């Protein structure tokens, strides 16, 4: 589903990854992180796809909201487990959205 974001400007956190083999609790943690992100002040929406390379884009009102999410204790634990067992490689990028348009 495409996120219903407000008029720009806002921010996008683009997380790309390649997974390791097996689940090892990944699906449950991913669901929990989505639930938790939706509760964060400044969260605007998320889009995700996985076909070999996983791409998750979360949208945020401002950089402070992103910083709070990065510092969330449960999110930090998910990050630790991701580095340790779920991802072969990953990259996080943060971008300011200046324009958006579509149907």
PEZIJO-V989927 format. One record per residue. N is the residue number from 0. RES is the residue in one small letter. SS is DSSP state (H for helix, E for strand, C for the rest). Layout:
# PEZIJO-V989927
{{N;RES;SS} {N;RES;SS}}
This chain:
# PEZIJO-V989927
{{0;x;C} {1;x;C} {2;x;C} {3;x;C} {4;x;C} {5;x;C} {6;x;C} {7;x;C} {8;x;C} {9;x;E} {10;x;E} {11;x;E} {12;x;E} {13;x;E} {14;x;E} {15;x;E} {16;x;E} {17;x;E} {18;x;E} {19;x;C} {20;x;C} {21;x;C} {22;x;C} {23;x;C} {24;x;C} {25;x;H} {26;x;H} {27;x;H} {28;x;H} {29;x;H} {30;x;H} {31;x;H} {32;x;H} {33;x;H} {34;x;H} {35;x;H} {36;x;H} {37;x;H} {38;x;C} {39;x;C} {40;x;C} {41;x;C} {42;x;E} {43;x;E} {44;x;E} {45;x;E} {46;x;E} {47;x;E} {48;x;E} {49;x;E} {50;x;C} {51;x;C} {52;x;C} {53;x;E} {54;x;E} {55;x;E} {56;x;E} {57;x;E} {58;x;E} {59;x;E} {60;x;C} {61;x;C} {62;x;H} {63;x;H} {64;x;H} {65;x;H} {66;x;H} {67;x;H} {68;x;H} {69;x;H} {70;x;H} {71;x;C} {72;x;H} {73;x;H} {74;x;H} {75;x;H} {76;x;H} {77;x;H} {78;x;H} {79;x;H} {80;x;H} {81;x;H} {82;x;H} {83;x;H} {84;x;H} {85;x;H} {86;x;E} {87;x;E} {88;x;E} {89;x;E} {90;x;E} {91;x;E} {92;x;E} {93;x;E} {94;x;E} {95;x;E} {96;x;E} {97;x;C} {98;x;C} {99;x;C} {100;x;C} {101;x;C} {102;x;C}}
